[in-house]
Every structure is written in C-alpha cells, then in structure tokens.
Amino acid sequence: MGTVIMLRHARSTANRSGVLAGRTPGIGLDETGRGQATDLIGRLAQVPLAAVVRSPLQRCAETVQPLSRERNLEPIVEDQLSEVDYGDWSGRKLKDLVDEPLWRVVQANPSAAVFPGGEGLADVSARAVAAVRRLDAEITREHGEHAVWLLCSHGDVIKALLADALGQHLDSFQRIVVDPASISVVRYSSMRTFVLRVNDSGGSLESIVPKPEEKPGGTGSPGASDAVVGGSTGA
C-alpha cells in the first residue's frame, strides 16, 4: 500500500490568538503560516507525490496551495478529513474552555467526549481512518505500491489517525503532539501500519520515499508486512 504524508495545516490566525476555530469559516493562515506553507516546497522537494488531498477548510487550502501549484497537482477535497465539529465550543478561547467539565473528559477519556452541538471524537476517528484507508487503496491502485501522497488536515484528526496507526486506543491520543505545519508519515501494508515520522518540522523527507528494490510495506524488510527484527538497518 502507499505512503501517506499527514500534514497539519500551517499556523492560522486562530492558532495565534488561542481560539478553537473548529469549522468557523474565514480562518486563514497568519504570516508565519504563509511562510510555513511556502517552506513545504523545499521540505518535500525530493519526494514524488502521487496526489494531494485536503480538508475543505480555508486554512488547509492555503497550506497546500504553494506546493500544489509547484507540482501542478489539483488538490482533492475530502470532507471526511475536515476539522472536528466542536459545536458550541467553536470560536471560544482555549483558556476559557479549560474550566468546562467536558475539558477533563477530552483530556483523560477522549473516546467518550462529545462536544455540545457537535460531534464525538470517536466518530471523528472512525470517519478519518475510513477515509484515509479508502484513499490509500484508491491511490495505490492507480499509482502502484510505492506511491507517496499527502493529506492536509487538522490536529485532532491527525492525532486520531496516528493513534490508529500505532495501534493505540483513542484514549491515548492526547499523548501525541501534532504542531502546525508538522509532518507525520504512515505506510500501510496488508498486515500492519508503519509509522515513519511523527510531528516532524525539520528538513528534507527524502528518506521516507520507498526505494524501487524495497518491498513496499517494510522499508527494507523481508516481506511487505514484516518489521525488521532488531530495528531498521538504515539502508
């Protein structure tokens, strides 16, 4: 199966002001975020991309725009990768939400958290995981098992995807950090999922590209779904 680059949108005006934006319209990138979006061109310069998929929200559209234009790729808009519907929490300051009783549930037992007037985090996880696995299968069928593709989504959505990839219960997903403009990389196979990067804000990602001689699942391992005993050789 393919290799998925999970990109959180670059820093937004809501990130800067400490507001939980949710699906509030009109939330774009701030100056720092626009610079981060441009920097993606260099960070991914050595990575061939079969497709770019994004959440329908403005901040994701602005994040992938420079890279998509550089690669001449029209982004695929996927509603199931949209931000959590935080309902009545949307547009409120994070410092004020800390006092809400639901805040402790979100921290300690997120699988039970349902936002008033919005959706539950368990439902978010289910829709996002189903969408990524469907898209990965479609892109792999079209471009082959060494295909690399990028999705641009939101912090809690990507944390839920990573928890699934790591085989963790959703209640552990608050242990995962996903910063604005960070990249996490997951490679799916028939037996298991390989997590190659988490919250990477550094330089080139050339090393995540599958080599033609590799089995597609295991980064140099004996079989497509096998992990290397003793750890990756780094070859």
C-alpha positions as CSV (number, residue, x, y, z in Angstrom):
1,M,0.0,0.0,0.0
2,G,1.0,3.6,-0.2
3,T,2.9,6.0,2.0
4,V,0.9,8.8,3.5
5,I,2.3,12.2,4.5
6,M,0.0,13.6,7.1
7,L,0.4,17.4,7.2
8,R,-1.3,19.6,9.7
9,H,-2.2,22.9,8.3
10,A,0.2,25.8,8.9
11,R,-0.3,28.3,11.7
12,S,-3.6,30.0,11.4
13,T,-4.9,33.3,12.8
14,A,-6.9,31.2,15.3
15,N,-3.8,29.4,16.4
16,R,-2.1,32.7,17.0
17,S,-4.9,34.1,19.1
18,G,-5.6,30.9,21.1
19,V,-9.1,30.3,19.7
20,L,-10.6,26.9,19.0
21,A,-11.6,27.6,15.4
22,G,-13.4,24.4,14.6
23,R,-15.3,24.8,11.4
24,T,-15.7,28.5,11.7
25,P,-15.5,30.0,8.2
26,G,-12.9,32.6,7.2
27,I,-10.0,31.2,9.3
28,G,-6.8,31.5,7.1
29,L,-3.1,31.4,7.8
30,D,-1.2,34.2,9.5
31,E,2.1,35.5,8.3
32,T,4.1,32.7,10.0
33,G,1.7,30.1,8.5
34,R,2.1,31.5,5.0
35,G,5.9,31.2,5.3
36,Q,5.5,27.6,6.5
37,A,3.3,26.8,3.5
38,T,6.0,28.1,1.1
39,D,8.7,26.1,3.0
40,L,6.8,22.9,2.2
41,I,8.1,23.2,-1.4
42,G,11.7,22.7,-0.2
43,R,10.9,20.2,2.5
44,L,9.3,17.9,0.0
45,A,11.5,18.7,-3.0
46,Q,12.9,15.1,-3.1
47,V,9.5,13.4,-2.5
48,P,7.4,12.4,-5.6
49,L,3.8,13.0,-4.8
50,A,1.0,11.0,-6.5
51,A,-1.8,13.1,-5.0
52,V,-2.6,16.0,-2.6
53,V,-5.7,15.6,-0.5
54,R,-7.0,18.3,1.8
55,S,-9.7,19.2,4.3
56,P,-12.3,21.6,2.8
57,L,-11.4,24.3,5.3
58,Q,-9.7,27.5,4.2
59,R,-6.5,27.1,6.3
60,C,-5.8,23.7,4.7
61,A,-6.5,25.1,1.2
62,E,-4.0,27.9,1.8
63,T,-1.4,25.5,3.3
64,V,-1.2,23.2,0.2
65,Q,-1.6,25.9,-2.4
66,P,2.1,26.8,-3.0
67,L,3.1,23.1,-3.1
68,S,0.2,22.1,-5.3
69,R,1.0,24.9,-7.7
70,E,4.7,23.9,-7.8
71,R,3.8,20.3,-8.6
72,N,0.9,21.1,-10.9
73,L,-1.4,18.9,-8.8
74,E,-5.0,19.8,-8.2
75,P,-5.9,19.0,-4.6
76,I,-8.6,16.5,-3.9
77,V,-11.1,17.9,-1.3
78,E,-12.1,15.3,1.2
79,D,-15.0,16.2,3.6
80,Q,-14.2,13.3,5.9
81,L,-10.8,14.8,6.8
82,S,-12.4,18.1,7.9
83,E,-11.8,19.6,11.3
84,V,-13.7,18.2,14.4
85,D,-17.2,19.8,14.7
86,Y,-16.7,21.3,18.1
87,G,-20.2,22.7,18.1
88,D,-20.8,25.2,20.9
89,W,-17.1,25.2,21.7
90,S,-16.2,26.7,18.3
91,G,-14.8,30.2,18.3
92,R,-14.1,30.2,22.0
93,K,-10.8,30.9,23.7
94,L,-8.9,27.8,24.9
95,K,-8.2,29.5,28.2
96,D,-11.9,29.7,28.9
97,L,-12.6,26.1,27.8
98,V,-10.3,24.8,30.4
99,D,-13.0,25.4,33.1
100,E,-15.6,23.4,31.3
101,P,-16.3,19.9,32.9
102,L,-16.0,18.3,29.4
103,W,-12.4,19.5,29.2
104,R,-11.3,16.8,31.7
105,V,-13.1,14.2,29.6
106,V,-11.3,15.3,26.5
107,Q,-8.0,15.1,28.3
108,A,-8.5,11.7,30.1
109,N,-11.2,9.8,28.2
110,P,-11.5,11.4,24.7
111,S,-13.3,8.4,23.3
112,A,-16.3,9.4,25.5
113,A,-16.1,13.1,24.6
114,V,-19.0,14.5,22.6
115,F,-18.9,18.3,22.0
116,P,-22.2,20.1,22.7
117,G,-23.9,20.7,19.5
118,G,-21.1,19.0,17.6
119,E,-19.6,15.5,17.2
120,G,-17.8,13.0,19.3
121,L,-14.1,12.3,19.0
122,A,-14.8,8.6,18.5
123,D,-16.9,9.5,15.4
124,V,-14.0,11.7,14.2
125,S,-11.6,8.8,14.4
126,A,-13.9,6.5,12.6
127,R,-14.6,8.8,9.7
128,A,-11.0,9.9,9.3
129,V,-9.5,6.4,9.5
130,A,-12.1,5.0,7.0
131,A,-11.3,7.9,4.6
132,V,-7.5,7.5,4.7
133,R,-7.7,3.8,4.2
134,R,-10.1,4.2,1.3
135,L,-8.0,7.0,-0.3
136,D,-4.8,5.0,0.2
137,A,-6.3,2.0,-1.6
138,E,-7.5,4.1,-4.5
139,I,-4.2,5.9,-4.9
140,T,-2.2,2.7,-4.7
141,R,-4.4,1.0,-7.3
142,E,-3.8,3.9,-9.7
143,H,-0.1,4.7,-8.9
144,G,1.4,1.5,-7.6
145,E,2.5,0.3,-4.2
146,H,5.4,2.8,-4.0
147,A,3.0,5.7,-4.3
148,V,3.5,8.6,-1.8
149,W,0.6,11.0,-1.3
150,L,-0.1,13.9,1.0
151,L,-3.1,14.8,3.1
152,C,-3.6,18.1,4.8
153,S,-5.9,18.1,7.8
154,H,-6.2,19.2,11.4
155,G,-4.5,18.5,14.7
156,D,-7.1,16.3,16.5
157,V,-7.9,14.5,13.2
158,I,-4.2,13.6,12.5
159,K,-3.7,12.6,16.2
160,A,-6.6,10.2,15.8
161,L,-5.1,8.8,12.6
162,L,-1.7,8.3,14.3
163,A,-3.3,6.6,17.3
164,D,-4.9,4.1,14.9
165,A,-1.7,3.6,13.1
166,L,0.2,3.0,16.3
167,G,-2.5,0.5,17.5
168,Q,-3.4,2.7,20.4
169,H,-6.8,3.2,22.0
170,L,-8.2,6.6,21.2
171,D,-7.9,7.5,24.9
172,S,-4.2,7.6,24.4
173,F,-4.2,10.1,21.6
174,Q,-3.5,13.1,23.8
175,R,0.0,11.7,24.2
176,I,0.7,12.5,20.6
177,V,1.8,16.1,19.6
178,V,1.0,17.4,16.2
179,D,2.2,21.0,15.7
180,P,1.1,23.4,12.9
181,A,2.9,22.6,9.6
182,S,4.3,19.4,11.1
183,I,4.5,16.2,9.1
184,S,3.8,12.7,10.2
185,V,4.3,9.8,7.8
186,V,2.5,6.4,7.8
187,R,3.0,3.5,5.5
188,Y,0.1,1.0,5.3
189,S,0.5,-2.7,4.5
190,S,-1.7,-5.8,4.5
191,M,-0.6,-6.8,8.0
192,R,0.3,-3.7,9.9
193,T,0.9,0.0,9.6
194,F,4.4,1.5,9.8
195,V,4.8,4.9,11.4
196,L,7.9,6.6,9.9
197,R,7.6,10.2,11.3
198,V,5.6,12.0,13.9
199,N,5.4,15.8,14.3
200,D,8.4,16.4,12.1
201,S,9.1,20.1,11.5
202,G,12.6,19.6,10.1
203,G,14.2,19.4,6.7
204,S,14.1,17.1,3.7
205,L,11.9,14.0,3.8
206,E,13.7,12.1,1.0
207,S,14.4,9.1,3.3
208,I,10.7,8.3,3.5
209,V,10.4,7.6,-0.2
210,P,10.2,3.8,-0.9
211,K,13.1,2.5,-3.0
212,P,12.3,0.6,-6.2
213,E,14.0,-2.5,-4.8
214,E,12.2,-2.4,-1.5
215,K,9.2,-4.5,-0.5
216,P,6.5,-1.8,-0.4
217,G,5.4,-2.3,3.2
218,G,8.5,-2.8,5.3
219,T,11.2,-0.3,4.5
220,G,13.8,-2.9,3.5
221,S,12.2,-5.7,5.5
222,P,11.9,-9.3,4.2
223,G,8.2,-9.1,3.4
224,A,5.8,-6.3,2.6
225,S,4.2,-6.5,6.0
226,D,7.2,-7.6,8.1
227,A,9.1,-5.5,10.6
228,V,12.8,-5.7,10.7
229,V,13.9,-7.8,13.8
230,G,16.3,-5.6,15.8
231,G,15.2,-2.4,14.1
232,S,15.6,-0.8,10.7
233,T,19.1,-1.1,9.2
234,G,19.0,2.4,7.9
235,A,20.0,1.2,4.5
